[in-house]
């Protein structure tokens, strides 16, 4: 009788494990398809609490975050994700590699470097413009432009 009870317990435990696995799978599917809503019932791409936690982690402790900022940050992060995925879709490969991700996120991860490059280019363009202005003044000062057509000078000779 004890042996039979042991078999029954083993079967019960096995059934319980299967049920737990099914519940875990259902939870994973639910989490993937779960929609996050703000107070107005608007859909958000990420869990608001997680976005707020990350914001608070990176802001000074004395900062308070208004509700609209929390929602808009969530939407912004969703837009960034959509844009990165669009770029990843441009690759002809079926598997997304890390290098592809790095290239697609470059504008977001290197914004400081991009802004520095923009400032450098603008300064260089200003220098070119100053050189052009100086050359223009030199041409006007040293090369007198005759307002008369060249044909009039030939008529004076005959």
Buried (B, 14 or more C-beta within 10 A) or exposed (E): EEEEEEEEEEEEEEEEEEEEEEEEEEEEEEEEEEEBEBEEEEEBBBEBEEBBEEBEEEEEEEEEEEEEEBBEBBBEBBEBEEBBEEBBEEBEEEEEEEEBEEBBBBEEEEEEEEEEEEEEEEEEEEEEEEEEEEEEEEEEEEEEEEEEEEEEEEEEEE
